[in-house]
Structures are given as C-alpha cells and as structure tokens.
Amino acid sequence: MGISNRLGDVLGNAVEAKLLRQVKKHPDKINHLAIIMDGNRRFAWSKALETDIGHKMGKMKLEQVLDWVLELEIHYFTVYALSTENLNRPAGELDGLFNLYIEGLKDIADDPRIHENKVKVQIIGRRELLPDSVNEAIRYAEEKTAHYDEFTFTVCLAYGSREEMLDAIKSIAEDHSSGELAIDAIDEGEVSRRLYTAEMPDPDLVIRTSGEERISNFLLWQMAYSELYFTDVFWPSFSKKELLKAIQTYQARKRRFGE
C-alpha cells in the first residue's frame, strides 16, 4: 500500500471517529432505523461479477451494519430484504437468495453478539410464499431469540406494505362484521395494532441505498412521519461513514409531525 493510500485511510478513520462522537453526543437519538437495502445486483454488474456474488456481499454488509447499529444503541433495526414483487425474479436467482437467507438466519441465531446484546430476531411478511426450508430457518432464529427485549432486529421477507394493510383491513372488517368491533372504535391505533409491526414504534429514519428515490411498498403506514435519506452507494458499498452521515442529517432536521 502506498503512502497516499495509507494517509487516505488515516484521514478517513479520523473523519469517521469525529462523526461517531458527534452523533453519539447529540440529544436526538434514533430509536428505530429502517433500511431499504438496494443495489446488490447493480453492484455485481458494475464489477463484472455474477449476481449471486452481489447478494453474498450484501449479506456480509448487513452483518457489519448490525454491529454499527448495536454500537449506536439503536433499539429497533428493520431491513427490507425481499419484497413480494421480488418473488417474480428468475428461479435461479431466488434459489440463491433463499439459501443465503437460510444461512444468514442460522448464523445470526447462533451469533454470540445477538445473545450478548439480547437481540430479538423477527421476520415479517407473507411467510406462506417462502419455501419450507426458509420458514424452518425463520422459526429457528425467532425461537432462539424470542425471550430477548433489549434490541429488535426485523427482516422483511416476502413483504409488501399494501399486502400488510390489506391484512389489517380484512381483520378489522371481520371483527366489525361479527360485532366485536364498533365502527367508531376504528382509528389509527386500531389499524396500527393489526399490522405486522404492531409491537414496534414507527421508524425515525429510513435509508435507501443505490440512488433510487422511492419507497417501493415498504412500511407505507409506519413511514408517515419518518425522515428519509437517499444515498447513491450500492448496498454492498454502504460504509459506516455513510450511516453516520445519514444519522447526522436526521439530527440536523426538525421533525414537525405535520405541525
């Protein structure tokens, strides 16, 4: 490594350390961070790599980001891993993704960091659309961490926010039809209690990687007053510095909640 590269690393580490100090001492803390992990395929293509290599590097990045989230003491961390629309991708690519989910869920369930930090792992989405082998891994991860309540790590698999809201609407309609729920009792709280995220606060900050500036059917109800941050970097290239910049941007904003 040349002198200029070493100098660049030193300066980069100094900037990152400064950002970390500033974020940690700021009074506005993030309680719930959500990330749309986008760009695995385009990262691979930009490097002339196979698509599955991009997905594998994306998995490795998630493990790294989870470390940063724990360091920052962000108690709720939610990631968008697979949408219901993604299930229309080629069978070969989906098989590779499913294998990564199985491996990743088992790894995280056995990871000492998860147990040391008392992280509850949960998966939300249309599980019936996933292979049995993936559902087995989901059950394994959830059962091994079900008794924890210090941190919550949520992975959205076969997830779509419109589908989630439809499920809530159907549940409300059934209870109203049976006489268990009066029409005047249907309010925002009643809807929120019937969503997959019922036991979680709404996200404070939502980050999307890869340069796309859209929500893509992710936490539409929950994101009503979330702050949004878009970055051009592909998910496998997402850095701790980029995360800290996103949080610092959030801390510089004044959240009005419609006021």
N, C-alpha and C positions, 0 to 999 in steps of 0.2 A: 504493500500500500504506500502510495506517495505521500510526501509531506503535506501537499494541498488537501488530499483526501482525509488525512488524519486531523488536520486543522478544521476541516469542514465538520467532521464528526464531533470534535470538541465543542465547536460553536453551536452545533445542533443540539447537543446534550445540555449545554448551558441554557439555551433558549427554552428547551423542554422543561428543565428544572425550574426556571423562573415562572413559566406558565403554570406549572403544577402548584407552586407556592401561592400564586395569585388566586387560582381557582379555589384552593383549599381554605384560604383565609376570608374569602368573600362570604358575606352573610346569606346570600341567596343560594341555597343548596338544592341540588336536583334530587328528588325522591324517586322519580320514575323516568328512566331513559328508554326510548324505543328506537330501534334502528331498522331501516329497510336495507338489507344487505344486497346491493345490486352491483353487477358488473363482473361476476366470476367468468362468464363466457367471453366477454369482450376483452378482459384482461388476458385470458389464454390466447385468444386470436391475435391480440396486439403483439404477443411474444412468439407467435408461430408455434404455439403449444396445443396439445389436444384439449378438448373441452373439459374432460374429466380431471385434468391437472388443475385447471382453474377452480373447479369445485373443491378439490382436495386442499388447495391453498386457501380457499375461502373458509373451510372448516378449521384449518390451523389458525387463521386470523381470528375467528370467533373465540377460540380458546384463549388467545392472547388478550383480546378485548375484555373478556370476562375478568381476567386478572386486574386490568386497569379499573374496571367498574368496582371491584371489591376494594381496591386501594383507595378509591374516591368515596367509598362508603355510600354508594347509590343502592338503595334497598330494593328497588324493583327494576329489572332489566328485561326488556322484551325485544325479541328479534323476529323479523319476517323471513322465514326460511323457504317456504313453499306455498304458493297461492293455489287456489282451486284452478285458476287458469293455467298455471304451470303444469298441471296434470295432463295437458294436451301435448306436451313435448314428446319427442321421439322416445320409443320404448327403451332403447339402449341407454339414452341419457338418464331417463328416470330410474332404471335399474342401478346405475352407478350412484345416483343421488340417494336412493333408498339404502344402499349398502353403507354409504357414508353416514346416514342418519343412525343406522343400527350401531355402527362402530362408535360414533360420537356419543350417543346416549349411554351406551355401556361404559365408555371411558369416563364420562362425566359422573356417572353414578358411583364409580369406584375411585374417583379422584379425591385424594386427601384434602385438597383445597376446599372442596364442596362441603365436606364434613367438618373441617376445622372452622369454617365460616358459617356453618349452619344454613346452607343454601337449599331452599325448596325448589325442586325442578318440576315444571309442569308443561304440558303440551296442550295447546288449544287448536281446534279446527275440526273438520269433518273426518274423524278417525276411520269411519267406515269406508272411506275411499282409499285408505292406505293398506298395503299388504299386511298379512298376519305377522310376518317377521318384524315389520316396523312396529306394529302395535305391541308385540311382545317386549321389544326394547323400551318402548314408552312406559309400559307397566313396570318394568324393572327399575327404570330411573325414578319414576314417581314414587314407587313403594319404598325405595331405599332412602328417600329424602322427605317423605310425607310429614314427618314429625318436626321438621325444621321450620322456623319462622323469622329468622334474622334477616335473610335476603330471599328474594323470589326471582328465579330465572325462568322466563316463559318463552317457549319456542312455538311459533305459529306454523303449523304443518297442515297442508290441505285446508288452508284458512282463506276465507273471504268475508269481509265485513258485511256486505249485503246479505250473505247467507246467514251470518250470525244474527243480524237484525230480523231477518225473516223468522228464524227460530224463536226469537223473543216475541215477535208479534203473534206467532201461532200459539205460543204458550199463554200469552195474555188472552187471546181470543177463546181458547179452551176453558180457561178459568172463569172468564166472564160468561160464557155460554152455560157453564154448569152452575152459575150463581155464586161462585166462590169469590169473585172479584167485581165490585161495583164499578160502573163506568167512571164515576167521579174519583175513584181511587187510582186510576191510571194516570201516572205522572212521570216525570223524568226519572225519579228514583225507582219506580216500579220497572221501567224499561231497563235501567242500569243493572238492577238486581237479577235480571234474566239473561244477561249477556255472559259470554264465556269468561269475561274479566270481572265478574261480579265482586270478587273479594279484593280487587286491586284499585288503587287510585288511578285517575286518568294520567296519561303521560305529561310530564312537564316539557320535555324536549323530544322532538322526533328528528332523527338524522337520516338522510338518504344519500347514499354514495352513487358514483358513476356519472354524475352530471344530469341525470333525469330529474325534472322538477314537477313531479306529480305524486299523488298519494297511492294510486294503484290498489284501491279496495282494501286499505289497511286501517283498522281502528277508526272508521269514519265517525262513529258516535263519540268515542272516547277522545278523539283528537279535536273536539270543537274549539278549545282554547289553548291547545298546545302550541309552543313555539316551534317553528320549522327551520331546519338548517340543511342546505343542499351543498354538496361538495363534488367536485369533478373527479376525484380519485376513485378508481375501481376498488371494490371491497377488499381484494387481497392486498392492495397497497395502502389501505387505511392505516394511519400511524397514530401513535399516542399523542403526538403534537397536534394532529388534525382533530382528535377527540377533544383535547383541551381547548383548542381554538373555538370549537363548536360550543362548549360549555361556557367559555368566556363571553362569546357572542350572546348567549342566552342570559348571562348575568348582567350584561350591559343593557338589556331591554327592560322596558317597564310593562309588565303584564297587566292589562286593563280588564280582562274578562268581560268585554262588551260594554264597559262603563264609559 
